[in-house]
Structures are given as structure tokens and as C-alpha cells.
């Protein structure tokens, strides 16, 4: 891949993402970065997010709802999605993570697994707490 020209807008997008742990959408990134770059377009944000993901600097999460989320943590890890509020959080799976990650390089049903991603769905601790109160 050829070198990509430096962009202050792209740096602001990366800076915003690294300040968050909630896996923001492109719209959330756009709203935040507009405070620093009032004339930035949503298209520019989308293009820069796609470029950062393509370069491996951020991870794009496709959760099946048609809205991509973005994660500055590109290390192998798994996610929990709250079916009530829509929050996306990193999930510590402990011993289960080893089992999921251990699929890589294995043959299953005649296919060779190259990697795996786990999304767990349910109700987050905050929503459960609201149900009790």
C-alpha cells in the first residue's frame, strides 16, 4: 500500500476514537469531530474511518444491524452488545476466549479456519440495574 498523506482531520478522528471505549458509530465520530472541524463532511469521516480500518489502525465492527461501530483496540478481543440500549462493550471471556481463539488453524467440516470473532448479545449491567430499580 502506498503512503497516505497526513491529515489533521484523520488525526482528530483517531484521537476521538482512542478517547472512547463505547465503540462509536460514524455519526457519533462526525458529531464529535465537527467541534474541531466545523466544515468536515460526513463523507470525509466515513472515508477516513474506512482508510484507518483498511490500514489496521482501527477495527470496524459489523454487528448485523447495518450500523458499523469503530474500535481503536485492534488486539484480538470479543464484544458484548446490549439488545436493550444498543451499547457495545469489550467482553472479557476468560477461558471461553481461548476456546474461540483456538479455532484458528483448525479444520472444521472440511474448511480451514483463519480467524474468529465472537459477539455476545444480552442485557448489559446498566439496563439490568434499571429493571431492578
Secondary structure, 3 states (H helix, E strand, C coil): CCCCCCCHHHHHHHHHHHCCCCCCEHHHHHHHHCCCCCCCCHHHHHHHHHHHHHCCCCEEECCCCCCCEEECCCCCCEEEEECCCCCEEEECCCHHHHHHHCCCCCEECCEECCCCCCEEEECCHHHHHHHHC
